[in-house]
Amino acid sequence: MKKELTCVECPMGCRITVLLEDNKVIGVEGNTCARGKMYAENEVFDPKRVVTSTVKLSCGGVLPVKTDRPVSKKDMFSVMKVINGACCKAPVKTGDVIIENVFGANIISAKTVE
Amino acid sequence: MRNYDIIIIGGGPAGLAAAISAYDNGVKSILILEREAQLGGILNQCIHNGFGLARFKESLTGPEYAERFIVGVKERGIEYLTETTVLSVSNDKKVTAISAENGVFTVEGKAVVLSMGCRERSRGALNVAGTRPAGVYSAGTAQKYVNILGYMPGRSVVILGSGDIGLIMARRMTLEGAKVHAVCEIMPHSSGLKRNIVQCLDDFDIPLYLNHTIVNIEGKERVQGVTIAQVDANKKPIKGTEKHFDCDTVLFSVGLIPENELSKTAGVNLSPRTKGAIVYENRETSVDGIFACGNVLQVHDLVDFVSEEAEIAGKSAAEYVLNGATEKEVIETDCGANVTYVLPQKINKNAGGNVKAFFRVSKVIKNCTVKAECNGEVIISRKKKIAVPGEMETLLLLGDKLKGLNGKITVSVEGETE
């Protein structure tokens, strides 16, 4: 099986083809450096992304938040659903956990509000 | 009238870093004037991550990046006024501002740092045909609605321009439940970072139409749809290539322009290439004691470079206050092949030290040689796999080499072009 992706390690943006057999990488083509090979190997099975969004503040306005680690790309919309159902109270500091364990990550505050 | 050693106009990433740097270089009497209710500038609405990779070796969100500098300003007890709009700056460094709390007032500085940032190019500047319904926003305005005010400006979106803010908003609005039908880019390449193309468009199967533009916006009260079309080599729409999308929102992400109205009131000379001030390597403008940094000087892609530049300006402002004006022996920089601008435009040979020159290329160039020359002699040259217009390039000019130079320094990038 083949998977095509664009490398984001540098502006070259190489089109990389990953060759798979029995869910194992048997070859990487199209990359022009070692970083590209690593990127492709990580990206091909379970691509992960940090999700950033906002949570409602009870005193009005919104608080920027993020997952404290990357979550699976396929879970991004489920994570958003949890974030959009939440509400939080000031004061809050950058790094404070707003919602625990959402698809393996904590939703943490990205801003200090006094 | 109150007096300060340094007055900083704008409390975004540039102003904050300049203030901290000026303070740490020995000047304690500093005032920052900020138009918005909070310090941090545009970073407050840039809630996505990817900031600070160069500077902090970690991926921060905009508010987190800003907070590190806001804390730095507060720890040092640097004075600042928010919700204060500067009306004019004179060439003798009198700054007139207005706020609800203080009314109209004037403060005087020994030095002034201009760090007002930039603003988005608007629909009007492009003259797109069609009606004038509600639902047409700049990408940054939409970003403020969603990320600061907390509401969605629309549900069904077409974006013109593939600048980074447009790409970021394509993802942001998709995550919040909107349908983004298309991103149209008139150029044959995106002006956004590769990372954003992949993670903001490809991740969500949002199509990017290169060589396309919007030819009509429809709707009376509210946007009801847009028509896009392919363009030819002269950027003219090609008949028969039109596509129609029903949508309620159009976002424009078509470039940024340094906001230099105040620089003009101070008599600062501007460059037609950067639309920002013409500066020396220490970021001093054509007016003695007035410095500029950040997006008001040149539109940056990475805030990390803004902070670096602002630190140069802050330090130089402090040196100006402590030591007064210095005698300058000037060499100029110039654009060679495929280069659209070089900054700084002027270098004072007497200053000593290395100078990092920033520049941009006019098109995608692969396997290229980046070179600085003076009177036919190569000062520095290096190979690069690729240079793209969307990413700022740098070249380090060594102080030892600069001393012996007479004549213009020309920066060029030559290699394989498409």
Interface residues (C-beta under 8 A of the other chain):
Chain A: L5 T6 C7 V8 C10 P11 M12 G13 T32 R49 V50 V51 T52 S53 T54 K56 G61 V62 P64 K66 K73 M76 F77 M80 N84 T94 A110 K111 T112
Chain B: I47 H48 N49 S59 T61 G62 P63 E64 E67 V146 N147 I148 L149 G150 L175 E176 L193 K194 R195 I197 V198 Q199 D202 D203 K385 I386 A387 V388 G390 E391
